[in-house]
Amino acid sequence: MSKFLNTFTVAKPVIAMVHLGALPGTPLYDARRGLEGLLEGARADLAALQAAGFDAVMFGNENDRPYEFDVDLASTATMAFIIGQLRSEISVPFGVNVLWDPKSSVALAAATGASFVREIFTGTYASDMGPWTPDAGAALRYRDRLGRQDLAMLYNVSAEFADSLDRRPLPDRARSAVFSSIPDAVLVSGQITGEAAAMSDLEAVKAVLPDTPVLANTGVKHDTVADVLAVADGCVVGSALKVDGDTWNAVDPDRASEFMARAKAARGA
């Protein structure tokens, strides 16, 4: 837990997503807006989230649908460019996630100085993208080869857009991942981006991992954040902060401020 505590300076951190627009080479990329449009959108979202008082931010390529397991080099390079352009404006700990490629996520973190990464590192899944078999051993060894032993690794143990082929109950899979793959935190997700993890799943995973940070990874909303933080050791939030609560819209500064006010009140209680 020490690396988690060193990364996030508050108890029960709330991590806000900076969802980048679709990147060059992906089907939804808007060539008319180009790199400047991507940078402009990311800068506005970052400013709104930091003004709202979030504890950390995470840059992700959620718009690069359909997702890949071996992400195009252009995607990772473009994310590095955007984060590099914003680096002097980032005032909170930040992380990265290149969907769904653990080694690219680690490489991006090393290139940009990110404090943490989130990914699917363990398990075997049937997914919308085909058979999914991530390799935690390769990802952690790559992290160490890049000299980033300090990088906090956040393991999502209930993959979105997928069903685990491992029929063990989720708490058993989470406990096994901690034993075999040494994550710095475990994340519990819903079925797709923006859908909540079941509270029963959060409670069950936390019950078997009392000494490992367990975070809610998707679907936390204004009306549920207090209940989530009563169980979890933090959360990741994206869609609830957007205009009209739509994942693909820009961050709404008022929604972001209201969410963080409720989170702080819950932590204070």
DANORZI-V110553 format. One record per residue. N is the residue number from 0. RES is the residue in three letters. SS is DSSP state (H for helix, E for strand, L for the rest). OMEGA is omega in whole degrees, 0 to 359 (* if undefined). Layout:
N | RES | SS | OMEGA
N | RES | SS | OMEGA
This chain:
0 | MET | L | 186
1 | SER | H | 180
2 | LYS | H | 177
3 | PHE | H | 181
4 | LEU | H | 177
5 | ASN | H | 181
6 | THR | H | 183
7 | PHE | L | 190
8 | THR | L | 178
9 | VAL | L | 173
10 | ALA | L | 180
11 | LYS | L | 182
12 | PRO | E | 175
13 | VAL | E | 185
14 | ILE | E | 182
15 | ALA | E | 181
16 | MET | E | 164
17 | VAL | E | 181
18 | HIS | E | 179
19 | LEU | L | 172
20 | GLY | L | 180
21 | ALA | L | 188
22 | LEU | L | 180
23 | PRO | L | 180
24 | GLY | L | 179
25 | THR | L | 188
26 | PRO | L | 185
27 | LEU | L | 181
28 | TYR | L | 179
29 | ASP | L | 184
30 | ALA | L | 180
31 | ARG | L | 178
32 | ARG | L | 175
33 | GLY | H | 182
34 | LEU | H | 180
35 | GLU | H | 177
36 | GLY | H | 177
37 | LEU | H | 181
38 | LEU | H | 180
39 | GLU | H | 180
40 | GLY | H | 179
41 | ALA | H | 180
42 | ARG | H | 181
43 | ALA | H | 179
44 | ASP | H | 179
45 | LEU | H | 181
46 | ALA | H | 181
47 | ALA | H | 182
48 | LEU | H | 179
49 | GLN | H | 177
50 | ALA | H | 180
51 | ALA | H | 174
52 | GLY | L | 179
53 | PHE | L | 186
54 | ASP | L | 181
55 | ALA | E | 175
56 | VAL | E | 177
57 | MET | E | 179
58 | PHE | E | 181
59 | GLY | E | 183
60 | ASN | L | 182
61 | GLU | L | 182
62 | ASN | L | 183
63 | ASP | L | 179
64 | ARG | L | 351
65 | PRO | L | 187
66 | TYR | L | 181
67 | GLU | L | 172
68 | PHE | L | 177
69 | ASP | L | 192
70 | VAL | L | 178
71 | ASP | L | 180
72 | LEU | H | 181
73 | ALA | H | 180
74 | SER | H | 180
75 | THR | H | 180
76 | ALA | H | 180
77 | THR | H | 176
78 | MET | H | 178
79 | ALA | H | 178
80 | PHE | H | 183
81 | ILE | H | 180
82 | ILE | H | 178
83 | GLY | H | 178
84 | GLN | H | 183
85 | LEU | H | 191
86 | ARG | H | 182
87 | SER | H | 181
88 | GLU | H | 182
89 | ILE | L | 184
90 | SER | L | 179
91 | VAL | L | 174
92 | PRO | E | 180
93 | PHE | E | 179
94 | GLY | E | 182
95 | VAL | E | 177
96 | ASN | E | 175
97 | VAL | L | 184
98 | LEU | L | 343
99 | TRP | L | 190
100 | ASP | L | 183
101 | PRO | H | 183
102 | LYS | H | 176
103 | SER | H | 177
104 | SER | H | 178
105 | VAL | H | 179
106 | ALA | H | 179
107 | LEU | H | 178
108 | ALA | H | 180
109 | ALA | H | 183
110 | ALA | H | 187
111 | THR | H | 183
112 | GLY | L | 179
113 | ALA | L | 181
114 | SER | L | 184
115 | PHE | E | 173
116 | VAL | E | 173
117 | ARG | E | 177
118 | GLU | E | 165
119 | ILE | L | 182
120 | PHE | L | 186
121 | THR | L | 172
122 | GLY | L | 176
123 | THR | L | 189
124 | TYR | E | 162
125 | ALA | E | 189
126 | SER | E | 175
127 | ASP | L | 182
128 | MET | L | 183
129 | GLY | E | 179
130 | PRO | E | 189
131 | TRP | E | 182
132 | THR | L | 180
133 | PRO | L | 185
134 | ASP | L | 181
135 | ALA | H | 181
136 | GLY | H | 179
137 | ALA | H | 182
138 | ALA | H | 181
139 | LEU | H | 177
140 | ARG | H | 177
141 | TYR | H | 176
142 | ARG | H | 182
143 | ASP | H | 177
144 | ARG | H | 178
145 | LEU | L | 176
146 | GLY | L | 183
147 | ARG | L | 176
148 | GLN | L | 179
149 | ASP | L | 185
150 | LEU | L | 179
151 | ALA | E | 184
152 | MET | E | 180
153 | LEU | E | 186
154 | TYR | E | 170
155 | ASN | E | 186
156 | VAL | L | 175
157 | SER | L | 191
158 | ALA | L | 171
159 | GLU | L | 177
160 | PHE | L | 187
161 | ALA | E | 174
162 | ASP | E | 182
163 | SER | E | 174
164 | LEU | L | 174
165 | ASP | L | 187
166 | ARG | L | 173
167 | ARG | L | 176
168 | PRO | L | 182
169 | LEU | H | 178
170 | PRO | H | 178
171 | ASP | H | 178
172 | ARG | H | 179
173 | ALA | H | 180
174 | ARG | H | 179
175 | SER | H | 179
176 | ALA | H | 179
177 | VAL | H | 180
178 | PHE | H | 190
179 | SER | H | 191
180 | SER | H | 172
181 | ILE | L | 174
182 | PRO | L | 175
183 | ASP | L | 173
184 | ALA | E | 177
185 | VAL | E | 182
186 | LEU | E | 180
187 | VAL | E | 188
188 | SER | L | 167
189 | GLY | L | 186
190 | GLN | L | 178
191 | ILE | L | 177
192 | THR | L | 177
193 | GLY | L | 177
194 | GLU | L | 187
195 | ALA | L | 167
196 | ALA | L | 177
197 | ALA | L | 178
198 | MET | H | 179
199 | SER | H | 177
200 | ASP | H | 178
201 | LEU | H | 182
202 | GLU | H | 182
203 | ALA | H | 180
204 | VAL | H | 180
205 | LYS | H | 181
206 | ALA | H | 181
207 | VAL | H | 180
208 | LEU | L | 184
209 | PRO | L | 183
210 | ASP | L | 178
211 | THR | L | 176
212 | PRO | L | 178
213 | VAL | E | 183
214 | LEU | E | 169
215 | ALA | E | 190
216 | ASN | L | 184
217 | THR | L | 166
218 | GLY | L | 176
219 | VAL | L | 184
220 | LYS | L | 181
221 | HIS | L | 185
222 | ASP | L | 184
223 | THR | L | 188
224 | VAL | H | 180
225 | ALA | H | 179
226 | ASP | H | 180
227 | VAL | H | 184
228 | LEU | H | 174
229 | ALA | H | 181
230 | VAL | H | 188
231 | ALA | L | 179
232 | ASP | L | 180
233 | GLY | E | 179
234 | CYS | E | 172
235 | VAL | E | 182
236 | VAL | E | 179
237 | GLY | L | 188
238 | SER | H | 184
239 | ALA | H | 183
240 | LEU | H | 186
241 | LYS | E | 175
242 | VAL | H | 181
243 | ASP | H | 181
244 | GLY | H | 183
245 | ASP | L | 184
246 | THR | L | 190
247 | TRP | L | 177
248 | ASN | L | 176
249 | ALA | L | 175
250 | VAL | E | 175
251 | ASP | L | 184
252 | PRO | H | 181
253 | ASP | H | 178
254 | ARG | H | 180
255 | ALA | H | 181
256 | SER | H | 180
257 | GLU | H | 179
258 | PHE | H | 184
259 | MET | H | 175
260 | ALA | H | 179
261 | ARG | H | 179
262 | ALA | H | 180
263 | LYS | H | 178
264 | ALA | H | 179
265 | ALA | H | 179
266 | ARG | H | 179
267 | GLY | H | 180
268 | ALA | L | *
